[in-house]
């Protein structure tokens, strides 16, 4: 083999070795770049997720936050906005027997007004008639209570005595009503109470489900 041939072979081997070494280095660099890119993408996705969560939290209305705190439930569960706007509008209105205005309202007109304004259904005027109505599906088990059910009371807690009070169930053992009894705030009237606490636990007679749509057979008298 002449000098020219030897030089060519050595050059070829050297280039080959350089090429292999260069390829391995490039592969390591590529892997490192991929790792950096993956970390950057993960950070970006986390930032997007955080931003989306903040948007969701910001989408919760103040009234949802307010009544979620009162009821002890997540704000997202306060989903019947018209109902809670109605309650908020009447909250702390004084109690007045026979009252039907912001100057004073009694328990049965308050529940009648809820059904009328929120559901478009006219139900009976008095607590006893709301209890006795044919379309009131009465039940005792409090575990079956759902938002919108009526809750009936009297001093004895007996269905054989006259019904003297009615409230509107909201959830998580809480109900809204207009009562002559004063709350911890010292006020009577429209307030939210706990069904499991005194005196309501003792006074509970039954609950009743009413249709949430206009009922032509309901009477205002």
ABEGO torsion letter per residue (X at the ends): XBAAAAAAAAAAAAAAAAAAAAAAAAAAAAAAAAAAAAAAAAAAAAAAAAAAAAAAAAABBAAAAAAAAAAGBBAAABABAAAAAAAAAABGBBBBBGBABAAEBBAAAAAAAAAAAAAGBBBBABAAAAAABAABBBBABAAABBBGBBBBBBAAGBAABBBABBBBBAEGGBBBBBBABBBAAGBBEBBBBBAABOAAAAABABBBBBBABBBAABBAX
